[in-house]
Amino acid sequence: MSIDARRSLLVALLVAGTFFMENLDGTVIATALPQMAQSFGVAAVDLNIGMSAYLLTLAVLIPGSGWLADRYGARNVFTLAIAIFTLASALCALADGLWSFTAARVFQGIGGAMMVPVGRLAVLRNTEKKDLVRRIATITWPGLAAPVLGPPLGGFITTYADWRWIFILNLPLGLVALVMAWRLVPGGGTERRPFDAPGFLLTGLAAFSLMYGLELVGQGEGALGLGALLLLLSFGVGLVAVWHARRTERPMLDFSALRIQTFRVTLAGGSVTRAAISATPFLLPLLFQLGFGLDAFNAGLLVLAVFAGNILMKPVSMPILRGFGFRTVLLGSATVAACCYFACAFFTPATPVPVMVVVLFVSGLARSMVFTVLNTLAFAEVPPAQMSGANSLFSMLQQMAVGVGIALGAIVLRLGQMIHGHDQPMLSDFRLAFLFTALLTLAGLVDGFGLRRDAAAAVSGHRAGAA
């Protein structure tokens, strides 16, 4: 392995570690909410603001990450992001009330908003096309693993220790990552392009309105009107943001990469598929706890079958892509994922555990392959000059797709309760949610059929006609 290839691999491993830390923090506190609420003297449901504040901060601030990396250099911005995220983790652990915790989570979101997209940009800029699939697979699996590992890990920590350890564990990891980032990530940057303040405000407002509007809709009738108004506002402001970007020479979000078919497919249909698949780590633990009566820890352990599939798919991703190409693998793996979600819709407490484990394991294999394809294909044909803008747009829509998927899962559960007259989600409500998730996964494939059979063959190594 050459020195450049070794450096590229080390940078990818570093970014993968920070991605895992960032994604884990977004899910691990879910099972710790009752203990945290008791510490703060509030109801557990009130702590949702701490989770929402973090996700909203990410959605609003991610568009500015590309400009920061171009202006001040990927190494400087990535290192600063790790430092902010680590310091915010310490503040979360020291929080003594709901509002101090929420403020710390917003601060943590500022670090996360720079850490994820700038880390990916550092990998893209320092990886040759022939190594792109391997490097993207390396930084993809933490995002897949963290939502699955989060619930059992959170349950274990809160059962046998204290919820504050969830954040304390970030401190040594963050310090190590800080040193490695400064030594491994190349500098670059210093491009003096103007900051598009109107574009930043418009995209931030559109993202905030969409995410918060969906959350309010998911809360039910009391917040339905305000949620609907925010969704309308998001649509209107989004149109203005696109209009502004098209008439601005150096916009905050650069849509020019959408002219590239492979990039456009991963953002259109790919975002729909990502939203659907992202809903399952939210729905499965609830199904096993509320529908089956398992405790949080054992429910999380059952979901680990998905994690096993995610991990085992990683080493065979490249051979599969080389043999079948991006188009066939995307369509096939997403179809398998949809079939698994159809099967999850009919899980009951009487379903044999081995059967559920096999379905979840296969869904993990498919989930891993779908995300590797989407994350690699997005940048496979983007030229270096457009990489920063494409990465910012992709990172923003990727984060929003995850949030939208979770919100849609909650909305469909609530709808099922209304239809079936339940105060709490029951098996019939989860059946509706998983059927919706399966259909949404299939709907995202429409764009995939338009891909060329030899799409991004230079990256996958697939020869047209070989499969």
N, C-alpha and C positions, 0 to 999 in steps of 0.2 A: 504494500500500500504506500502511495506517495505521501510526501509531507502534507501537501494540500488536501488530499483525500482524508488523511488522518485528522487534520485540523477540522475539516468539514464534519467528520463523524463526532468529534469531541464537542463541537458547537451544537450539533443536533441533540446529543445526549444531555448537554447542559440545558438547552431549551426544553427538552422533554421533561426534565426534572422540575423546572419552574412551572410548566404547564400542569403537571400533576399536582403540585402544591396549590396552584391557583384554582384548578377545577375541584380539588378535594374540599377546599374551604367553602365552596358554593353548595355542597351537599351534605357534608359530614355533620353540620349542626342540626340537621332536620330531626334526628332522633334524640338530640340533647335539649330540645326546646323545653320540655317540662322541668328539667333540673335548672336550666338557666332562668326560667320564669320564676321559679321558687327563690333563686338567689336575688333576683331583682324586685321581687314582691309584686309581680304583675301576672296577668293571665297568659297562658302559653300562646294563644292566638295573637296577642299583642306583639310578640317577637317576630311575626312575619315581616314587620317593617324593617328589621335588621337584615333579613334575606333580600327583600325587595330593594332596599336602598343600595345594596351592593350591585345587584344586576342592573338597576337603572343607571348607576354611575358608569358602569362598563359601557352600556349602550350609548350613552350621551357623549362620552369622552373618546371612545375608540377612533372616530374619524380624524381627530387631530394627531394621532400617533405617527402617521406617515410623514406629515409635515415636520414634526419634531425630529424624527430619525434623519430626514434629509437635511435639516438645518443644523443639528448639533451632533450627528453621528450615531449610528446604531449602538456602538459600545457605550457611549455616555448615557443615552436614554435608557437602554436596557439595564445598565447598572443602577441608575437612579430609580427605575421602576422596582427592581428587586429590593433596594434599600427602603423605599416607601412601603412596599408590601410587608417587609419584615418588621419594620417599626410599627406599622398598623396592627400587625398580629399581636405584638406586645401590648399595645393599647387595648385591644379586644380582651386579652387575658386579664388586664387590670381594671376593666370597666366595672363600675359598681351600681349601674342603673341602666334603664332602657335607652335613654337618650345619649349617654356617654358611649354605650355600645354601638348605637346606630351611627354616631359621628365617626367612631373608629372604623366601622364597616364602609362608610363613604370614603374615608381616607384610604382604606385598603383597596377599594374599587378604583381609585385614581392610579394606584400602582399597577393593578391588574389590567387596566385599560391600555397602559403602555407596554406591559410585560409580554402579553400574548402576541399582539400583532408585530411588535418590533422584534421579538424573538424569532417569529416565523420569517420575517424579512431578512434577518441575519443569516438564517439557514438558506433561504432562496438565493441570496447574493453570493454565497460561498459554496454552492453545490453545482457540479457539472450536471448537464441534462441526463447523462447515463446513470448517475447515482440518485436522481431525484426521487424515484419511487421508494428506495430504501430509506432515504433521509426523512421523507414525509411520513412513511410508516412509523419511523422511530418517534417522531413528535406527535403522531396521531393517537397512539395507544394510551397515553396518559389521560387524554380527554375522554376516552372510552371507558377506561378503568375507574377513574375517580368517582363518577356518579354511581357505579355499582359497588365499589368498596366503601363509599362514604357511609351509608346506613349501618352496616355491621361494625365498622370501625368506631363510628360515633356511639353506637349502642354499647360497645365494649368499654370505651373510655368512660362514659357516664355511669356505667354499671360498677366498674372496678376502680375508678379514680375520680377525677373531678373534671367538669366540662372545660375548665380553663386550659387543661392540657391539650385540647384540640388546637389551640393557638400557640401555646408554648412550644410545641413540637416544631413549629415553623421556624423558630429562632435559629437553632444550629444549622438547619437546612438552608435558610436564607443567607447566613453568613458565609457558608461554604460556596453557595452559588454566586455571591457577590465577588469573592476573590477570583473564582473561575471565569466569570463574565469579563472582568477587567483584563485578565491575561489572555483569554482565547478569542473574544469577539473583536474583529477588525474595527478600526475607527471609522473612517469614511465620513460622509456628510458635508456640512458647511455649504450647502446649496442655498443661496440667499434669494429664495422666492417669497413673495409677500404672503402674509397670513390672511386667508379668506375668512374674515370674521363673520360676514353675513351667511356664508355657506355653512360655517361651523354652527352658528346659532340655529339655522333652519333645520339642518340634519339632526342636531341634538334635540330640538323641540319635537320633530316628527318621531324620532325614536322613543323619547320619553312618553309622548302621548299614546303611541301604539302599545308599549309595554304596560304602562300603568292602566290604560283603558281596558286591556284584556284582563288584567288582574281584577279590576273592579267588576267587570262583567261576570267573572268567575265567582265572585262573592255572593251573587244572587240578586233578588229583586230590589233590595235597599239601595244598591249602588249601580243598578243597571242603567239608569238614565244618564248619570255622569259618565259612566264607562262608554256608552254609545256616543256621547258628545266628544269625548277624547279620541275615539276611533275616527270619527268624522274629521276632527281637527288634524289628526295625524295624516289622513289621506290628503287633505287640502294643502297642508304645509309641505308634505312630501312632493306634491306636484310643483309647488313653488321652488323647492330645493333643486329639483331636476331642471326646471327652467333656468334657474340661476346658474347652475353648473354648466349648462350648454352655452351660455352667453358670456362666461367668465374665462379668461385666458388660462389661469392657473387655479382651478377650483379646489375646494377642500376635498370633495369626492370626485375623482376623475372617472367618468363613465366611458371613456374612449376604448377601454379594454373589452367592453361588451360587443364590439365589432368582431371579436375573435369567438368563433362558435363554441369551442371547448370551454372557454371562460364563461360565456353567456349561459350555457346549459347548466353548469354547476351552480350558478346564481339563481336561475329561474326554477326549473324543476328540481334541481339539487337542494334548494332551500326548503321546498315542500317536503321532500324525502327526509331531510335532516330534522325538520320540525316533528314529523311523525315518529321517527326513530328515537328522538330525544324525549318523547313523552313516556316511553316504556320504563326507564329507571325510576320515574315518578310514580307510575301506576302499579308496578309490580309489588313494591314493599307495602303499599296500601292494600292491595288485593289480599296479600298473605296475612296482614294484620287485621284489617276490618272484615274481610270476607271469610278468612280461614280461622281467625282467632289466635294466630301465632304472636309471640312477643316480638319486639323490634329486632332483637339480636338474631333470633332464629329465622325470622323473615329475611333479614339481610344475608344470612348464611345460604339460604336457598337461592337467592339472586346471584350468588357467587358463581353459579354455573354459567351465567352470561359472561362474567369476567374471564373464566377459563377459556371460553370460545374466543373472546377478544385476543387473548395472549397467544393461543395456539395458531391463530390465523396469520399473525405477523410474519413468521419466517417463511411462509409459503406464498405470501402476497405477490412477490416478484415473479416466481415461476408461473403462477396462474395468469398474471397479466401478460407475461411473455407468450404464453400459449394461446390465449383467447382474445387479448386486446381489451382496451378500455370499454368499448361499447357493449360487448357481450357480457363482460364481467359485471358491469354496472346493472344492466337489465336483469341478469340472472341472480345476483346476490340480493338485490332489492326485492325481487319476486319471492325468493326464499324467506327473506325477513317478513314480508307481508303474510306468507302462509303460516309462519310461526306465531304471528300476532292473532291470526284467525284461530289458531289452536289455543292460545292463551285465553281467548274469549270464552272457551268452554271448560276451563279448569274449574274444578269443584274440590271441596275437602276430601271427597272420595277418590279423586284422581290419584293413581299410584305415584309416589315420589319419583321413582326412576323415569317414568314417562315425562313428568314435568321437567326433570333435570335434563333429559335429552332434548326436549323442545327449547329450553332456555339456552342450552349449550349451542345448538345449531343457530339459534337467533343471534348469539354472540359472535359466531363465525361470520354470519352474513352482515351483521352490524359493523364489524371491523373492516370487512372488505368494502362495503359501501363507503365508509368514511375515508378509507385510504384512496379509493378511486376519486372521490369528489375533491379531496384535498390536494391530490397530485395533478389531476386533470385540469384543475383551475388554472395552474401556472405553467403547464407543460409547454404552451405555445405563446406565452406572454413575453415580449422582448424586454431586455433589461431596462430600457428607458421608461417603460410603463409599469414596471414591477412594483414600485412603491405605491402608486395610486391604486393598482389592482389589489394589492394586499390590504390596503385600508378599507376599500369597499367590501372585499371578501370577508375580512375580519368582523366588520360591523354587521353584515347580513348573517354571518355564521352565528354570532352571539345572539342576535335577535331571533334567529330561527330556533335556537335552543329554548329561549324564553317563551316564544310563541307556542312551541310544542307542549311545554309544561302547562301553559295557560289554557290551551285548547283541551288538554286532558282533564283539567279541573272543570272547565266549562261543560264538557260532555258528561262528566260525572254528575255535576249539578243538574243538568238537563234530565239525566236518567232518574235522579231522585224525584224531580218534579213529575215526570211521566208515571213513575211507579208509586208515587206517594210515600217516599221514604224520608225520614228525618236524617238518617245516616246512610252512607253508601252501602249497598248490598251487592250480592253476586250479579244480579240482573243489571245493575248500573255499571259494574265493571265490564260486563259482557258488551254493553253498548259502547263503552269507551274503547275497548280493544278492537271491536269491529270497525269503529271509526278510524282508529290508528292504522289498521291494515289497509283500508280503502284509501286513506291519505297517502300511504306509502306507494301504492300502485299509481295514484294520480300523479305523483312526482316523476313517474317514468315516461310520461308523454314526450317530454323534451328529449329524453335519452334515445328514443327511436330515430330522431333526426341526426344523430351523430354519424360521422363517416365511420366505416368499418376499420379504417386505418388511422383513426383519430389519434394524434400524439404518438404515432408508432416509434418515433425516434427516442421517446422516453421509455415506453413499455418494452421495446425490442420485438414487438409482434409483427410477423410478416403477414400481410393481407392474403387470404386464401389458405392460411395454415390451419384455420379452425372454422 
